[in-house]
Amino acid sequence: MRWSAIALAGLGALAGTAGAPLRAETGHDGLTVTGTIRLRLDAIDGQARTGANSHDVLYESRTQIRAAWQRDWLHLVGELHDSRVGGANPGTPLGTGEVNTLEPVIAYVQADLGPVFGPGSTASVQAGRLGLSLGSRRLVAIDDYRNTITAFTGLRGDIATPSGIKATVFYALPLLRLPDDGPGLRANRFALDKESFDTVLWGGFLAQQRKGSPLLREIAFLHLGERDVPGRPSRDRSLDTLSLRLVREPRPGAVEWGLEGIYQWGSISATAAAGAPRQSVSASFVRAHVGYSFTGPWQPHVQLEFDRASGDGPGGSYGRFDTLYGMRRADLAPAGLYNAIVRSNVVSPGIRVEVTPSKRVDAFLGYRALWLADRRDAFSSTGVRDVSGASGTWAGHQFDGRIRWWLVPQRWRFEITTVLLAKGRFLRTAPNAPPGATTRYGSLNLTLSF
C-alpha cells in the first residue's frame, strides 16, 4: 500500500534526527533527570471520521524531560513536554491531543507524611501541576499513546494501610492546552497552557486488595463542573460519576476476570449556545472481561471482553456517556489519526491475545465487533450520525495489533501499531458517512529513553 511505503520512508528520516547525544544524568543531593524522545509516523487510508482527509500522513514528535529532587520526606518534581507535528494540512484532524509546544506540564511538591494513620500506613500530599492516573484509568488517566497528556493544577492526597486499603482524594483544575486553533496547531506555535475555576474536577477513589490476594475492590466518585469562558462556549457540564469495580488480577496459570459499572448523572446544556436549555443527564458504562494467563514460553494471555457505553436517544434527558479524562488505547483503539472509538455510544464484545516471546519483544492482536448503543446518536467519536435511525446499529469489525521491540534494552524501543476497520452498514450508509468500506491505520514509533 502506498501510505505504508510513505510511512516507512518517513520514519527513517525522522530517526536520523533523534537526539542520540542525550543521556541520563543523575546528580547529587537526590536529583535525578530522565526523559524520552518519541518519533511517530501516523498514516491512514479511508478515514472513518467526518470532516477529515480520507488519506493522511502525520509526523509526530514528543520529548519529555523529568527532573525529580528528594530530601527525606520532601519531593520536587517537574516535567517539560514538547509535542509537535509535521505534514498537517487544513483537512488533517489535528487537535491539542497532538500539539503542545514547550509546556511545563508537571510541576508539583510532594510531602510524605509517614504512618499518620497507624503503624505500617503511609500518607502523602501533592500540590501543583499534576498528572493523574487513577483506578482503572477509564475516567482519569495519562494516555501514553497520545502525543500529549492531560494535566491538572490542584491538590492530591493518598493513604495506604497494612490491610490493603488505598484511598486517593483530589481537587483539580484541568489544564486548557494552548494553542487550540487550527493554524496555531499546524504551525506548532508556543502558548502556555492555563487553568481556571471555570472547569473543576474533584473526587476520590477507595480500593482494597489484601496482601497476596488477586482480588481488588474499588469505589470511586467524581464531579465535573464546567461553565463558559469568554470566547470558549461549552455545554456547561455538571456531571456526577459513580464507579464500582471488582477485579481478579492476572496470574500465571489462573483465570482472571473483572467487572466495572459506571453511572453518570447531573445536567448539561442542549447546545454550547448561550442561554441554551438544560437537560438532565442519565448515562452509563459497563465493562466485563474474563481471561487466562498460560505458563511456559511466550506467556500467552487470552482475554474475552465486553464494553458498553450509552448513547443519547430521543427524549428529554441526555444519555451519552462522558469518559471525562480517561484513556482509550488499553481497551478500545489508538488515538492519533484513527481516534474513532471512545466510550460513548458503543457496544463492543471482543477478544485479545497477548504474547511475550522474550524480555525484549511483546505483541498483541485484538478483534472487536462494533455496534451503536443508540441508533439515533453519533457513533462513538466518528461524528457519523443518522438522526432517523434508518442506518441501523451495526458499525463493523475492528482488528487491532501491536508489536514492541527493545532494539537496545531500556534505551531504544521500536513499535508498530495497526488497525483495520471493516465498516458495517451504519458507517457505510449513514447520511454523513465518509466514503469507503474499509479504514486502514498504521503507526511506526521509535522511542529513545535517557
FENZIVEN-V263972 format. One line per field, one symbol per residue. phi: phi as a letter, one per 20 degrees, with the letter a starting at -180 (. if undefined). psi: psi as a letter, one per 30 degrees, with the letter a starting at -180 (. if undefined). Layout:
BEGIN
phi->???
psi->???
END
This chain:
BEGIN
phi->.fffffffffffffffeffgffbfcdeelmecccabcddccebbcngeefmcgfcbcceccbdccdccccbledcccbcddcdccbnfcgeffdbffdcaeldffdabdcdeenefdognecbbccbpecddccmfmedbaeeffffcdeccdrcbcccbdfeneccccbcbdffefcfcdgffffelfebffbcbffcccbrbccccbfgneeeddbcbcccddbbfcgncfcelfcddcdcccccdffbgmbecbbcbccccbqbbffbeffmffecfdbcbbcccbbbbdeengmlfcdcebbcccfddefpfeddefdfldeecffddafemfflecceblbcbeabccdccfbfdcbbbcccceccefcfeeffldfnfbcffnfenceepdddcbbccbffcgmcdcdcdccccdefegffedggdfffodbddcbcdcccddb
psi->keeeeeeeeeeeeeefgkiefklkkjaahgkkklllkkkkjkkkkhkfllglkeklkkkkkjkkkkkkkkjcfkkkkkkkkjklllgklffkikaffekjkikiekjlkkkjfahfglkfllklkkkbkkkkjkbfgfekljjfelfllkllkakkkklklfggkkkkklkkjkkjkklgleeeefghlkkkllllgfkkklalkklkjlkfkfkkkkkkkkkkkklklkfillghkjkkkkkkkkkjlkkkglkllkkkkkkklblkkelfkkgklkklkjllkkkklklkjllakfhkkkkklkkkklljallflkgkkjgchllfefedllbbfdhfjlikhkkjllkkkkliflffklllklkkkklkekfflkjbgffkkjffgfgafjfakkkklkkkkjejkgdkkkkkkkkkjjkaeefffkegklllfkkkkkkkkkkkk.
END
